[in-house]
Amino acid sequence: MLEHGGRLRRAAREHGIPLADWLDLSTGVNPHAYPAPPVPAAAWQRLPEDDDGLEDAAARYYGSAALLPVAGSQPAIQALPAVLAGARVSLLAPGYAEHAHAWRARAPRLCAAHELEAAVEDSDIVVLVQPNNPTGMQFARERLLAWRARLARRGGWLVVDEAFIDTAPAPSLAPAAGTDGLVVLRSLGKFFGLAGARVGFVLAPAPIRQALAELLGPWTISGPARHVARIALADTAWQAAARTRLVAGGERLGRLLASHGFAPTHGPALFRWLPTADAPALHAALARRGILTRLFDAPAALRFGLPADEAGWQRLERALAELAAARTTA
Ligand SMILES: Cc1ncc(COP(=O)(O)O)c(C=O)c1O
């Protein structure tokens, strides 16, 4: 099992700081999750049914009906190698590590962003995260569509994990889903803040969806999770307000880090990525102050999620000011 953000309990043990006293910035999950409505008793009692409106709500939200609901994008990430044929696999790196882990039996080539264009030429399958977690890297939509076309001509596949795209969804490839050679993954875990509900979608041509559905089996998403996801996907007023708030939060986080000399940073609204040689020391210094960030080692970098409230912002600001002062005197 790979390492992930959100390991707050372990940090609390290691630093002797009670769980409740932490500012957890280690994930890119919206700190203001969709307010899940009460779940009707029947959703607990009955087996989930496919025609409960979840797929229609998702089709409207994603702009395509070529979708399969899954229990978060994670099981889809794990199952894709079983349904996509092709020996030569290239992955954007650094990237969300579960992709490389899932494809490990095909010895994937790990490509920096500038190497991907060439990799499309001699790969059967290209996998990338857009915007990338953790680097925030984004490719132009037209460029990805051109890659898809080149791969599809040879029977290949472009897999685009759009887990973090919802705050600025214009470049999403989801509306193009159903065309040959394209698989798009979406998740309700980040923008909707419903990581615990375990709901995501695979947008892909019908044969791929059918093969995945066979593999993953019936009732992959629980009735209560389907209920909440359907309502969240249809709530355009909440989505618009959340987008505005998160975009403002992302800009504030970038400005705050830069104002203390922690720049440049990149990322979608939900997190900022700070590549810096002293990332391990900064991570430790923040943790001693009860602030949990996500540490990466290749390249050395920290990822900051958004504080949930004003007290969190102030606390982060104070810690960054102390760290910046220590940096200049060091
Ligand atoms: C880029 C990316 N894709 C997919 C996932 C998996 O999310 P979920 O299984 O909750 O949809 C994550 C989780 O951190 C992620 O960062």
The ligand as an SDF file (V2000), in Angstrom:
LIG
                    3D

 16 16  0  0  0  0  0  0  0  0999 V2000
   -4.8980   12.5070   -8.8300 C   0  0  0  0  0  0  0  0  0  0  0  0
   -5.7350   11.6000   -8.0100 C   0  0  0  0  0  0  0  0  0  0  0  0
   -6.5050   10.7000   -8.6130 N   0  0  0  0  0  0  0  0  0  0  0  0
   -7.2790    9.8470   -7.9180 C   0  0  0  0  0  0  0  0  0  0  0  0
   -7.2860    9.8570   -6.5500 C   0  0  0  0  0  0  0  0  0  0  0  0
   -8.1540    8.8720   -5.8370 C   0  0  0  0  0  0  0  0  0  0  0  0
   -9.2640    9.5140   -5.3780 O   0  0  0  0  0  0  0  0  0  0  0  0
  -10.6490    8.7500   -5.0980 P   0  0  0  0  0  0  0  0  0  0  0  0
  -10.3640    7.2900   -5.1290 O   0  0  0  0  0  0  0  0  0  0  0  0
  -11.0810    9.2410   -3.7760 O   0  0  0  0  0  0  0  0  0  0  0  0
  -11.5390    9.1810   -6.2290 O   0  0  0  0  0  0  0  0  0  0  0  0
   -6.5030   10.7830   -5.8590 C   0  0  0  0  0  0  0  0  0  0  0  0
   -6.5020   10.8030   -4.3890 C   0  0  0  0  0  0  0  0  0  0  0  0
   -5.7250   11.4460   -3.7510 O   0  0  0  0  0  0  0  0  0  0  0  0
   -5.7120   11.6700   -6.6130 C   0  0  0  0  0  0  0  0  0  0  0  0
   -4.9430   12.5810   -6.0120 O   0  0  0  0  0  0  0  0  0  0  0  0
  1  2  1  0
  2  3  1  0
  2 15  2  0
  3  4  2  0
  4  5  1  0
  5  6  1  0
  5 12  2  0
  6  7  1  0
  7  8  1  0
  8  9  2  0
  8 10  1  0
  8 11  1  0
 12 13  1  0
 12 15  1  0
 13 14  2  0
 15 16  1  0
M  END
$$$$
